[in-house]
Amino acid sequence: MEDLCRKMGALLRQCRKEKGLSREALGALAGFHFTYIGQVERGEKNIPLLSLERIAAALDLSLFDLFEKLQGRAGRPASAIPREVYELTAAQSLPRQAQLYGLIREFCRYGEDSP
């Protein structure tokens, strides 16, 4: 768990620096004190998911983006396919989304039954 906190903290620090933000600026955007941001970045805090979501949003990232980046940092390939499927589906009307969900569900069910 501590290793995960350190990895997430390092990733947040990297993303913050890429955006050109100080800890103070990120803290202000996310609604946290800059010392809390520093503790998170050093892996000293086991950050609640809702707090992580606020920090990610302040960095213009979704939680999905953040965890995908974290997965890539661990040496595993970060696939963009689930995100692309989500974006394609989300752009459709609600009835169309329901149809697409049904198709995907049936496709997955078919794949499980095939040899």
C-alpha positions as CSV (number, residue, x, y, z in Angstrom):
1,M,0.0,0.0,0.0
2,E,2.8,2.4,0.9
3,D,4.4,1.7,-2.5
4,L,1.2,2.6,-4.3
5,C,0.9,5.9,-2.3
6,R,4.5,6.8,-3.3
7,K,3.8,5.9,-6.9
8,M,0.6,7.9,-7.0
9,G,2.3,10.8,-5.3
10,A,5.2,10.8,-7.7
11,L,2.7,10.8,-10.6
12,L,0.8,13.7,-9.2
13,R,4.0,15.7,-8.7
14,Q,5.0,14.9,-12.3
15,C,1.5,16.0,-13.6
16,R,1.6,19.1,-11.5
17,K,5.0,20.1,-12.8
18,E,4.0,19.4,-16.4
19,K,1.1,21.8,-15.9
20,G,3.6,24.4,-14.5
21,L,1.8,24.6,-11.2
22,S,3.2,25.1,-7.7
23,R,1.9,23.0,-4.8
24,E,0.2,26.2,-3.6
25,A,-1.5,26.7,-7.0
26,L,-2.6,23.1,-7.2
27,G,-3.9,23.2,-3.6
28,A,-5.9,26.3,-4.3
29,L,-7.4,24.8,-7.5
30,A,-8.3,21.5,-5.7
31,G,-9.3,23.1,-2.4
32,F,-6.5,21.7,-0.2
33,H,-3.6,23.3,1.7
34,F,-0.3,23.2,-0.1
35,T,1.2,21.1,2.8
36,Y,-1.4,18.4,2.2
37,I,-0.5,18.4,-1.5
38,G,3.2,17.9,-0.5
39,Q,2.3,15.0,1.8
40,V,0.4,13.3,-0.9
41,E,3.2,13.8,-3.4
42,R,5.7,12.3,-1.0
43,G,3.4,9.3,-0.5
44,E,2.9,10.2,3.2
45,K,-0.9,10.2,2.9
46,N,-3.2,7.5,1.9
47,I,-5.4,9.8,0.0
48,P,-9.2,9.2,-0.1
49,L,-10.6,8.6,-3.6
50,L,-12.8,11.7,-3.5
51,S,-9.8,13.9,-2.6
52,L,-7.8,12.2,-5.4
53,E,-10.6,13.0,-7.8
54,R,-10.5,16.7,-6.8
55,I,-6.8,16.9,-7.4
56,A,-7.0,15.1,-10.7
57,A,-9.8,17.5,-11.8
58,A,-7.5,20.4,-10.8
59,L,-4.9,18.9,-13.1
60,D,-7.5,18.6,-15.9
61,L,-7.4,14.8,-15.6
62,S,-10.1,12.2,-15.0
63,L,-9.5,9.4,-12.5
64,F,-9.4,7.1,-15.4
65,D,-6.6,9.1,-17.0
66,L,-4.7,9.2,-13.7
67,F,-4.9,5.5,-13.1
68,E,-4.0,4.8,-16.8
69,K,-0.9,6.9,-16.4
70,L,-0.1,5.1,-13.1
71,Q,-0.5,1.7,-14.8
72,G,1.8,2.9,-17.6
73,R,4.4,3.9,-15.0
74,A,4.3,0.4,-13.5
75,G,5.6,-1.0,-16.8
76,R,2.3,-2.4,-18.1
77,P,0.9,-1.0,-21.4
78,A,-1.7,1.6,-20.8
79,S,-4.5,0.8,-23.4
80,A,-6.6,3.6,-24.7
81,I,-9.3,1.3,-26.1
82,P,-11.6,1.4,-23.0
83,R,-11.5,5.1,-22.9
84,E,-12.2,5.4,-26.7
85,V,-15.1,3.0,-26.4
86,Y,-16.4,5.2,-23.5
87,E,-16.0,8.4,-25.5
88,L,-17.7,7.0,-28.6
89,T,-20.6,5.7,-26.5
90,A,-21.0,8.8,-24.4
91,A,-21.3,10.9,-27.5
92,Q,-24.5,9.1,-28.5
93,S,-28.1,9.6,-27.5
94,L,-29.3,7.7,-24.4
95,P,-31.4,5.2,-26.6
96,R,-28.3,4.6,-28.8
97,Q,-26.2,4.1,-25.7
98,A,-28.6,1.4,-24.5
99,Q,-28.4,-0.3,-27.9
100,L,-24.6,-0.2,-27.9
101,Y,-24.5,-1.6,-24.4
102,G,-26.7,-4.4,-25.4
103,L,-24.5,-5.2,-28.4
104,I,-21.4,-5.2,-26.3
105,R,-23.0,-7.3,-23.7
106,E,-24.1,-9.9,-26.3
107,F,-20.8,-9.8,-28.0
108,C,-19.0,-10.6,-24.7
109,R,-21.5,-13.3,-23.9
110,Y,-21.0,-14.8,-27.4
111,G,-17.2,-14.7,-26.9
112,E,-17.4,-16.6,-23.7
113,D,-19.4,-19.5,-25.3
114,S,-17.3,-19.8,-28.4
115,P,-14.4,-22.3,-28.6
